[in-house]
Amino acid sequence: MKIDEGLKQLEEITKRLEDENIPLEEAIELFEKGITIAAAIKESLDQAKLKVKQVLEKADGTFELSDFDLSQ
């Protein structure tokens, strides 16, 4: 699942769940669907995190790829 598509679906689900007139059964189904989508988004983000690399220039002028570290 693409992250942006999943987020859009979660927004739509949230809007439906905010409706006070939604039947309980439908609300439960939407909630379960939202949890499933959120888990898929998390998995996609975890995979994307593994792919993020940064290019570092060495002292000799060459470059190397290394994992991106947010703490730097």
DSSP file (Angstrom, degrees, kcal/mol; ACC not computed):
  #  RESIDUE AA STRUCTURE BP1 BP2  ACC     N-H-->O    O-->H-N    N-H-->O    O-->H-N    TCO  KAPPA ALPHA  PHI   PSI    X-CA   Y-CA   Z-CA
    1    1 A M              0   0    0      0, 0.0     2,-0.2     0, 0.0    43,-0.0   0.000 360.0 360.0 360.0 135.1    0.0    0.0    0.0
    2    2 A K     >  -     0   0    0      1,-0.1     4,-2.4     2,-0.0     5,-0.2  -0.553 360.0-130.3 -74.0 140.7    1.3    3.4   -0.8
    3    3 A I  H  > S+     0   0    0     -2,-0.2     4,-2.5     1,-0.2     5,-0.2   0.916 105.3  49.5 -60.1 -47.0    1.6    5.6    2.2
    4    4 A D  H  > S+     0   0    0      1,-0.2     4,-1.8     2,-0.2    -1,-0.2   0.863 111.3  49.7 -64.9 -35.0   -0.3    8.6    0.8
    5    5 A E  H  > S+     0   0    0      2,-0.2     4,-2.3     1,-0.2    -1,-0.2   0.916 111.4  49.3 -67.1 -42.5   -3.2    6.4   -0.3
    6    6 A G  H  X S+     0   0    0     -4,-2.4     4,-2.4     1,-0.2    -2,-0.2   0.900 110.0  50.6 -63.1 -41.7   -3.4    4.8    3.1
    7    7 A L  H  X S+     0   0    0     -4,-2.5     4,-2.2     2,-0.2    -1,-0.2   0.891 109.3  51.4 -64.3 -38.6   -3.4    8.2    4.8
    8    8 A K  H  X S+     0   0    0     -4,-1.8     4,-2.1     2,-0.2    -2,-0.2   0.918 110.0  49.4 -63.5 -43.0   -6.2    9.4    2.6
    9    9 A Q  H  X S+     0   0    0     -4,-2.3     4,-2.5     1,-0.2    -2,-0.2   0.901 109.7  51.6 -63.0 -40.3   -8.2    6.2    3.5
   10   10 A L  H  X S+     0   0    0     -4,-2.4     4,-2.6     1,-0.2    -1,-0.2   0.890 108.0  52.1 -64.1 -38.4   -7.6    6.8    7.2
   11   11 A E  H  X S+     0   0    0     -4,-2.2     4,-2.3     2,-0.2    -1,-0.2   0.921 110.4  48.2 -61.9 -43.4   -8.8   10.4    6.8
   12   12 A E  H  X S+     0   0    0     -4,-2.1     4,-2.0     2,-0.2    -2,-0.2   0.908 112.4  48.6 -63.8 -42.1  -12.0    9.2    5.1
   13   13 A I  H  X S+     0   0    0     -4,-2.5     4,-2.6     1,-0.2    -2,-0.2   0.916 109.9  52.3 -63.7 -43.0  -12.5    6.6    7.8
   14   14 A T  H  X S+     0   0    0     -4,-2.6     4,-1.6     1,-0.2    -2,-0.2   0.916 108.0  51.0 -60.5 -44.0  -12.0    9.2   10.6
   15   15 A K  H  < S+     0   0    0     -4,-2.3     4,-0.5     1,-0.2    -1,-0.2   0.912 111.6  47.8 -60.1 -42.6  -14.5   11.5    9.0
   16   16 A R  H >< S+     0   0    0     -4,-2.0     3,-1.1     1,-0.2    -2,-0.2   0.903 110.2  51.8 -65.4 -40.1  -17.1    8.7    8.9
   17   17 A L  H 3< S+     0   0    0     -4,-2.6    -1,-0.2     1,-0.3    -2,-0.2   0.765 101.3  62.0 -69.4 -23.7  -16.4    7.7   12.5
   18   18 A E  T 3< S+     0   0    0     -4,-1.6     2,-0.5    -5,-0.2    -1,-0.3   0.651  79.4 102.5 -75.0 -14.4  -16.9   11.3   13.7
   19   19 A D    X   -     0   0    0     -3,-1.1     3,-1.4    -4,-0.5    -3,-0.0  -0.589  65.1-153.2 -71.5 119.3  -20.5   11.1   12.4
   20   20 A E  T 3  S+     0   0    0     -2,-0.5    -1,-0.2     1,-0.3    -3,-0.0   0.699  90.4  59.5 -67.9 -18.5  -22.6   10.6   15.5
   21   21 A N  T 3  S+     0   0    0      2,-0.1    -1,-0.3     3,-0.0    -2,-0.1   0.335  73.8 122.1 -94.4   7.7  -25.3    8.9   13.5
   22   22 A I    <   -     0   0    0     -3,-1.4     5,-0.0    -6,-0.2    -5,-0.0  -0.520  70.0-111.6 -72.4 133.1  -23.1    6.0   12.3
   23   23 A P     >  -     0   0    0      0, 0.0     4,-2.4     0, 0.0     5,-0.2  -0.334  22.8-120.3 -62.7 146.4  -24.5    2.6   13.2
   24   24 A L  H  > S+     0   0    0      1,-0.2     4,-2.5     2,-0.2     5,-0.2   0.885 111.5  53.5 -56.4 -43.5  -22.3    0.8   15.8
   25   25 A E  H  > S+     0   0    0      1,-0.2     4,-2.1     2,-0.2    -1,-0.2   0.910 110.8  46.3 -60.9 -42.9  -21.7   -2.2   13.5
   26   26 A E  H  > S+     0   0    0      2,-0.2     4,-2.7     1,-0.2    -1,-0.2   0.894 110.8  53.3 -66.7 -39.2  -20.5    0.1   10.7
   27   27 A A  H  X S+     0   0    0     -4,-2.4     4,-2.5     1,-0.2    -2,-0.2   0.907 109.3  48.6 -61.9 -42.0  -18.3    2.0   13.2
   28   28 A I  H  X S+     0   0    0     -4,-2.5     4,-2.5     2,-0.2    -1,-0.2   0.916 111.7  49.2 -65.1 -43.0  -16.7   -1.2   14.3
   29   29 A E  H  X S+     0   0    0     -4,-2.1     4,-2.4     2,-0.2    -2,-0.2   0.921 112.8  47.3 -61.8 -44.2  -16.0   -2.4   10.8
   30   30 A L  H  X S+     0   0    0     -4,-2.7     4,-2.7     2,-0.2    -2,-0.2   0.899 110.8  52.2 -64.3 -40.3  -14.5    1.0    9.9
   31   31 A F  H  X S+     0   0    0     -4,-2.5     4,-2.3     2,-0.2    -2,-0.2   0.932 110.6  47.3 -61.3 -46.0  -12.3    0.9   13.0
   32   32 A E  H  X S+     0   0    0     -4,-2.5     4,-2.1     1,-0.2    -2,-0.2   0.905 112.3  49.7 -62.3 -41.8  -11.0   -2.5   12.2
   33   33 A K  H  X S+     0   0    0     -4,-2.4     4,-2.5     1,-0.2    -1,-0.2   0.905 109.8  52.1 -63.0 -41.1  -10.3   -1.4    8.6
   34   34 A G  H  X S+     0   0    0     -4,-2.7     4,-2.8     1,-0.2    -2,-0.2   0.896 107.9  50.6 -62.2 -41.5   -8.5    1.6   10.0
   35   35 A I  H  X S+     0   0    0     -4,-2.3     4,-2.1     2,-0.2    -1,-0.2   0.907 111.1  49.2 -62.8 -41.9   -6.3   -0.5   12.2
   36   36 A T  H  X S+     0   0    0     -4,-2.1     4,-1.9     2,-0.2    -2,-0.2   0.917 112.9  46.7 -63.5 -44.2   -5.4   -2.7    9.3
   37   37 A I  H  X S+     0   0    0     -4,-2.5     4,-2.5     1,-0.2    -2,-0.2   0.914 110.4  52.9 -64.9 -43.0   -4.5    0.3    7.1
   38   38 A A  H  X S+     0   0    0     -4,-2.8     4,-2.4     1,-0.2    -1,-0.2   0.891 108.8  50.2 -60.4 -39.7   -2.5    1.9    9.9
   39   39 A A  H  X S+     0   0    0     -4,-2.1     4,-2.1     2,-0.2    -1,-0.2   0.894 110.4  49.8 -65.5 -39.4   -0.5   -1.3   10.3
   40   40 A A  H  X S+     0   0    0     -4,-1.9     4,-2.3     2,-0.2    -2,-0.2   0.892 110.5  50.2 -66.2 -39.2    0.2   -1.4    6.5
   41   41 A I  H  X S+     0   0    0     -4,-2.5     4,-2.7     2,-0.2    -2,-0.2   0.921 109.3  51.3 -63.9 -43.6    1.3    2.2    6.6
   42   42 A K  H  X S+     0   0    0     -4,-2.4     4,-2.6     1,-0.2    -2,-0.2   0.914 109.9  49.7 -60.0 -42.8    3.7    1.5    9.5
   43   43 A E  H  X S+     0   0    0     -4,-2.1     4,-2.2     2,-0.2    -1,-0.2   0.912 111.0  49.4 -62.5 -42.7    5.1   -1.5    7.5
   44   44 A S  H  X S+     0   0    0     -4,-2.3     4,-2.4     1,-0.2    -2,-0.2   0.904 111.8  48.7 -63.1 -41.3    5.6    0.8    4.5
   45   45 A L  H  X S+     0   0    0     -4,-2.7     4,-2.4     2,-0.2    -2,-0.2   0.895 109.7  52.0 -65.9 -39.9    7.3    3.4    6.6
   46   46 A D  H  X S+     0   0    0     -4,-2.6     4,-1.4     2,-0.2    -2,-0.2   0.907 111.6  47.0 -62.2 -41.2    9.6    0.9    8.2
   47   47 A Q  H  X S+     0   0    0     -4,-2.2     4,-1.0     1,-0.2    -2,-0.2   0.899 111.5  50.9 -67.1 -40.1   10.6   -0.4    4.7
   48   48 A A  H >X S+     0   0    0     -4,-2.4     4,-1.2     1,-0.2     3,-0.5   0.886 105.4  57.0 -64.2 -38.2   11.2    3.1    3.5
   49   49 A K  H 3< S+     0   0    0     -4,-2.4     3,-0.4     1,-0.2    19,-0.3   0.884 104.1  52.7 -60.5 -38.6   13.3    3.9    6.5
   50   50 A L  H 3< S+     0   0    0     -4,-1.4    -1,-0.2     1,-0.2    -2,-0.2   0.782 108.9  50.9 -67.6 -26.1   15.6    1.0    5.6
   51   51 A K  H << S+     0   0    0     -4,-1.0     2,-0.3    -3,-0.5    -1,-0.2   0.677  83.0 105.0 -85.8 -18.4   16.0    2.3    2.1
   52   52 A V     <  +     0   0    0     -4,-1.2    16,-1.4    -3,-0.4     2,-0.3  -0.482  48.6 171.7 -70.5 125.2   17.0    5.9    3.1
   53   53 A K  E     -A   67   0A   0     -2,-0.3     2,-0.4    14,-0.2    14,-0.2  -0.875  21.8-146.3-128.1 160.3   20.7    6.4    2.6
   54   54 A Q  E     -A   66   0A   0     12,-2.6    12,-2.2    -2,-0.3     2,-0.6  -0.963  16.4-127.6-126.9 150.1   23.0    9.3    2.7
   55   55 A V  E     -A   65   0A   0     -2,-0.4     2,-0.4    10,-0.2    10,-0.2  -0.849  25.4-165.8 -97.6 124.9   26.0   10.0    0.7
   56   56 A L  E     -A   64   0A   0      8,-3.1     8,-2.3    -2,-0.6     2,-0.5  -0.922  14.1-137.5-112.9 135.3   29.1   10.8    2.7
   57   57 A E  E     -A   63   0A   0     -2,-0.4     6,-0.2     6,-0.2     2,-0.1  -0.803  20.6-144.1 -92.0 127.7   32.3   12.4    1.3
   58   58 A K    >   -     0   0    0      4,-3.4     3,-1.8    -2,-0.5    -1,-0.0  -0.367  27.9-103.2 -83.2 167.4   35.5   10.8    2.6
   59   59 A A  T 3  S+     0   0    0      1,-0.3    -1,-0.1     2,-0.1    -2,-0.0   0.796 120.7  58.9 -61.1 -29.8   38.7   12.7    3.2
   60   60 A D  T 3  S-     0   0    0      2,-0.1    -1,-0.3     1,-0.1     3,-0.1   0.404 121.6-104.9 -83.8   5.0   40.2   11.4    0.0
   61   61 A G  S <  S+     0   0    0     -3,-1.8    -2,-0.1     1,-0.3     2,-0.1   0.356  83.2 120.0  91.7  -6.2   37.4   12.9   -2.1
   62   62 A T        -     0   0    0     -5,-0.1    -4,-3.4     1,-0.0    -1,-0.3  -0.415  55.4-129.2 -85.6 168.4   35.5    9.7   -2.8
   63   63 A F  E     -A   57   0A   0     -6,-0.2     2,-0.3    -2,-0.1    -6,-0.2  -0.852  19.1-171.7-119.5 154.0   32.0    9.1   -1.7
   64   64 A E  E     -A   56   0A   0     -8,-2.3    -8,-3.1    -2,-0.3     2,-0.4  -0.986  21.5-125.7-140.2 151.9   30.2    6.3    0.2
   65   65 A L  E     +A   55   0A   0     -2,-0.3     2,-0.3   -10,-0.2   -10,-0.2  -0.791  34.5 168.4 -93.8 138.9   26.7    5.4    1.0
   66   66 A S  E     -A   54   0A   0    -12,-2.2   -12,-2.6    -2,-0.4     3,-0.0  -0.958  42.8 -80.2-142.8 163.9   25.7    4.8    4.6
   67   67 A D  E     -A   53   0A   0     -2,-0.3     2,-0.4   -14,-0.2   -14,-0.2  -0.358  52.2-109.2 -62.8 142.9   22.5    4.5    6.5
   68   68 A F        -     0   0    0    -16,-1.4     2,-0.6   -19,-0.3    -1,-0.1  -0.607  31.3-159.6 -76.6 130.0   20.8    7.7    7.3
   69   69 A D    >   -     0   0    0     -2,-0.4     3,-1.4     1,-0.1    -1,-0.0  -0.948  10.7-162.1-115.9 113.9   21.0    8.6   11.0
   70   70 A L  T 3  S+     0   0    0     -2,-0.6    -1,-0.1     1,-0.3    -2,-0.0   0.696  86.6  67.7 -67.3 -18.4   18.5   11.1   12.2
   71   71 A S  T 3         0   0    0      1,-0.2    -1,-0.3     0, 0.0    -2,-0.0   0.577 360.0 360.0 -80.2  -7.9   20.5   11.8   15.3
   72   72 A Q    <         0   0    0     -3,-1.4    -1,-0.2     0, 0.0    -2,-0.1   0.491 360.0 360.0 -76.5 360.0   23.3   13.5   13.3
